[in-house]
């Protein structure tokens, strides 16, 4: 079933379904393979953002796939973290799972990059990562206050550690060796049967545009 299952795509922080998946060509390539696309915009993101103060992003993702027996799912960065939480909570809903741009910090807080998510959108910061997130926010057409509200909701309603050991579907962990979230070996080891692919010369922001990343994901989904 998996090679014909609908594909759920969940974008990263400050991006959108359009910006994260349509512009780099993921949607066109998957549709060319006959796949139905399920796109979501997280609260505070996209052209018609749900109120991030009152909307649980996990509920948004779960609602998007409520009409399907199972889906394949691909998540980038924050979207991947949310997918891991949902796949751990409701493993029966996923046939295959791909995470991009998340690493060991998901399962081991001490292994994190030390980069705080609440600093990503700090306009006063000269940090290069913060400036890249702000640039992405603007290019995606998002409202900065709404995206900050999304981060505020996450701090007020912490999800806790992803229950990755409960994930039951084949899983592919993709991470660039230049990504601030790298490495991802402990994350992959914690997910039963997961495969890890490290993308050489790829940083966090270039991952979804990288040919090797896209090729690995498409091959995995077609298996």
VMD Tcl script that draws the C-alpha trace (Angstrom):
set ca {
  {0.00 0.00 0.00}
  {2.75 2.44 0.89}
  {3.93 3.08 -2.67}
  {0.47 4.45 -3.50}
  {-0.45 5.93 -0.11}
  {-1.15 9.65 0.14}
  {1.88 11.68 1.20}
  {1.58 14.17 4.06}
  {4.11 17.02 3.93}
  {4.74 19.11 7.07}
  {6.87 22.22 6.76}
  {9.40 23.75 9.11}
  {9.36 26.80 11.35}
  {8.76 30.13 9.54}
  {8.00 28.35 6.25}
  {4.75 27.06 4.72}
  {3.49 24.18 2.59}
  {3.94 26.31 -0.54}
  {7.41 27.59 0.39}
  {8.81 24.37 1.85}
  {7.44 21.77 -0.59}
  {5.95 23.30 -3.75}
  {8.74 25.74 -4.62}
  {11.58 23.16 -4.37}
  {9.59 20.73 -6.55}
  {8.62 18.01 -4.05}
  {4.91 18.29 -4.84}
  {5.37 18.12 -8.62}
  {7.66 15.09 -8.41}
  {5.42 13.17 -6.03}
  {2.31 13.96 -8.03}
  {4.11 12.78 -11.17}
  {4.47 9.42 -9.40}
  {0.72 9.31 -8.86}
  {0.76 10.28 -5.22}
  {-2.00 12.28 -3.59}
  {-0.62 15.22 -1.63}
  {-1.80 16.26 1.83}
  {-0.45 19.69 2.68}
  {-0.81 21.52 5.94}
  {0.15 24.96 7.17}
  {1.04 24.98 10.85}
  {-0.69 27.50 13.15}
  {0.66 30.99 12.59}
  {2.01 30.04 9.15}
  {0.76 30.28 5.58}
  {-1.72 32.57 3.81}
  {-4.62 31.84 6.17}
  {-2.96 31.05 9.50}
  {-4.87 29.41 12.33}
  {-4.57 31.22 15.64}
  {-1.37 29.88 17.22}
  {-2.58 30.81 20.70}
  {-5.49 28.37 20.58}
  {-4.58 25.75 17.96}
  {-2.52 22.67 18.77}
  {-0.26 21.89 15.78}
  {-0.51 18.18 16.49}
  {-4.29 18.43 16.10}
  {-3.84 20.25 12.78}
  {-1.70 17.40 11.43}
  {-3.96 14.68 12.85}
  {-7.06 16.33 11.38}
  {-5.41 16.54 7.95}
  {-5.09 12.74 7.79}
  {-8.30 11.85 9.61}
  {-9.97 10.56 6.45}
  {-7.20 8.09 5.56}
  {-6.39 4.64 6.90}
  {-2.65 5.30 6.60}
  {-0.35 7.84 5.01}
  {3.30 8.26 4.23}
  {4.66 11.43 5.84}
  {7.63 13.75 5.34}
  {8.51 16.47 7.83}
  {11.22 19.10 7.84}
  {12.72 20.57 11.02}
  {9.87 21.63 13.33}
  {7.46 19.70 11.11}
  {9.56 16.56 11.55}
  {9.54 16.98 15.33}
  {5.75 17.25 15.31}
  {5.43 14.19 13.07}
  {7.60 12.17 15.44}
  {5.31 13.10 18.31}
  {2.18 12.13 16.38}
  {3.69 8.92 14.99}
  {4.69 7.94 18.52}
  {1.23 8.70 19.84}
  {-0.71 7.11 16.96}
  {1.69 4.77 15.16}
  {-1.06 2.96 13.26}
  {-1.71 6.04 11.12}
  {1.63 5.97 9.29}
  {2.91 3.60 6.60}
  {6.28 5.33 6.17}
  {7.94 8.30 7.83}
  {10.77 10.59 6.71}
  {12.37 13.21 8.92}
  {14.65 15.93 7.55}
  {16.72 18.34 9.62}
  {16.22 16.92 13.12}
  {18.88 15.20 15.18}
  {19.80 13.74 18.53}
  {18.32 16.64 20.49}
  {14.88 15.06 19.95}
  {15.75 12.09 22.17}
  {18.65 13.51 24.19}
  {18.32 17.16 25.27}
  {21.99 17.20 26.27}
  {22.91 16.35 22.69}
  {21.13 19.39 21.24}
  {22.83 22.12 19.29}
  {22.37 24.67 22.05}
  {20.44 26.91 19.63}
  {17.21 28.02 21.27}
  {14.11 28.08 19.08}
  {12.85 31.26 20.76}
  {15.95 33.07 19.45}
  {15.35 32.06 15.83}
  {13.13 35.08 15.15}
  {15.01 37.70 17.17}
  {15.35 40.71 14.88}
  {17.94 42.24 17.20}
  {20.25 39.25 16.97}
  {23.24 39.22 14.64}
  {23.36 35.44 14.80}
  {23.48 33.97 11.30}
  {20.89 31.28 12.06}
  {18.41 33.86 13.37}
  {18.90 35.99 10.28}
  {18.33 33.00 8.00}
  {15.08 32.12 9.77}
  {13.92 35.73 9.47}
  {14.79 35.74 5.78}
  {12.82 32.52 5.28}
  {9.86 33.94 7.19}
  {9.76 36.96 4.89}
  {10.23 34.98 1.67}
  {7.40 32.65 2.71}
  {5.12 35.66 3.29}
  {4.53 34.87 6.96}
  {3.68 37.34 9.67}
  {6.45 37.51 12.28}
  {4.08 38.02 15.21}
  {2.01 34.97 14.20}
  {5.06 32.74 13.92}
  {6.33 33.99 17.27}
  {2.91 33.08 18.65}
  {3.45 29.56 17.37}
  {6.68 29.36 19.34}
  {4.97 30.83 22.42}
  {2.30 28.13 22.26}
  {4.98 25.47 22.14}
  {6.63 26.85 25.27}
  {3.33 27.04 27.14}
  {2.19 23.57 26.03}
  {5.36 21.47 25.92}
  {4.95 18.14 24.22}
  {7.73 16.41 26.10}
  {10.15 13.97 24.49}
  {8.93 12.24 21.35}
  {7.91 8.66 22.06}
  {9.97 7.50 19.15}
  {10.31 3.97 20.45}
  {6.59 3.49 19.73}
  {6.94 4.35 16.03}
  {6.01 1.20 14.11}
  {6.54 2.14 10.46}
  {9.70 2.13 8.30}
  {11.46 5.43 8.97}
  {14.19 7.33 7.14}
  {16.20 9.96 9.02}
  {17.88 12.50 6.72}
  {20.34 15.03 8.15}
  {23.00 17.25 6.60}
  {26.48 16.96 8.06}
  {26.57 20.79 8.23}
  {23.15 21.02 9.92}
  {23.15 22.65 13.35}
  {20.82 19.82 14.47}
  {23.33 17.11 13.50}
  {24.24 14.40 14.24}
  {21.18 12.14 14.21}
  {22.63 8.74 15.05}
  {20.97 8.52 18.48}
  {17.62 9.56 17.01}
  {17.82 6.91 14.29}
  {18.89 4.28 16.82}
  {15.91 5.09 19.04}
  {13.36 4.50 16.25}
  {12.85 0.78 15.66}
  {14.39 -0.21 12.34}
  {15.09 3.35 11.19}
  {17.64 4.08 8.48}
  {19.97 7.09 8.69}
  {21.35 8.97 5.69}
  {23.83 11.79 6.30}
  {23.90 14.31 3.47}
  {27.43 15.54 2.81}
  {28.01 19.28 2.58}
  {24.35 20.07 3.37}
  {23.25 22.54 6.04}
  {19.84 22.93 7.67}
  {18.42 25.44 5.22}
  {19.58 23.75 2.02}
  {18.35 20.24 2.85}
  {14.98 20.25 1.09}
  {16.59 21.76 -2.02}
  {19.38 19.19 -2.08}
  {19.17 16.60 -4.86}
  {20.61 13.81 -2.68}
  {17.98 14.51 -0.02}
  {15.13 14.49 -2.53}
  {16.47 11.39 -4.28}
  {16.83 9.45 -1.01}
  {13.31 10.41 0.04}
  {11.71 9.47 -3.29}
  {13.53 6.13 -3.39}
  {12.45 5.33 0.17}
  {8.82 6.19 -0.55}
  {8.84 4.05 -3.71}
  {10.25 0.93 -1.99}
}
mol new
graphics top color blue
foreach p $ca { graphics top sphere $p radius 0.5 }
foreach p [lrange $ca 0 end-1] q [lrange $ca 1 end] { graphics top cylinder $p $q radius 0.2 }
display resetview
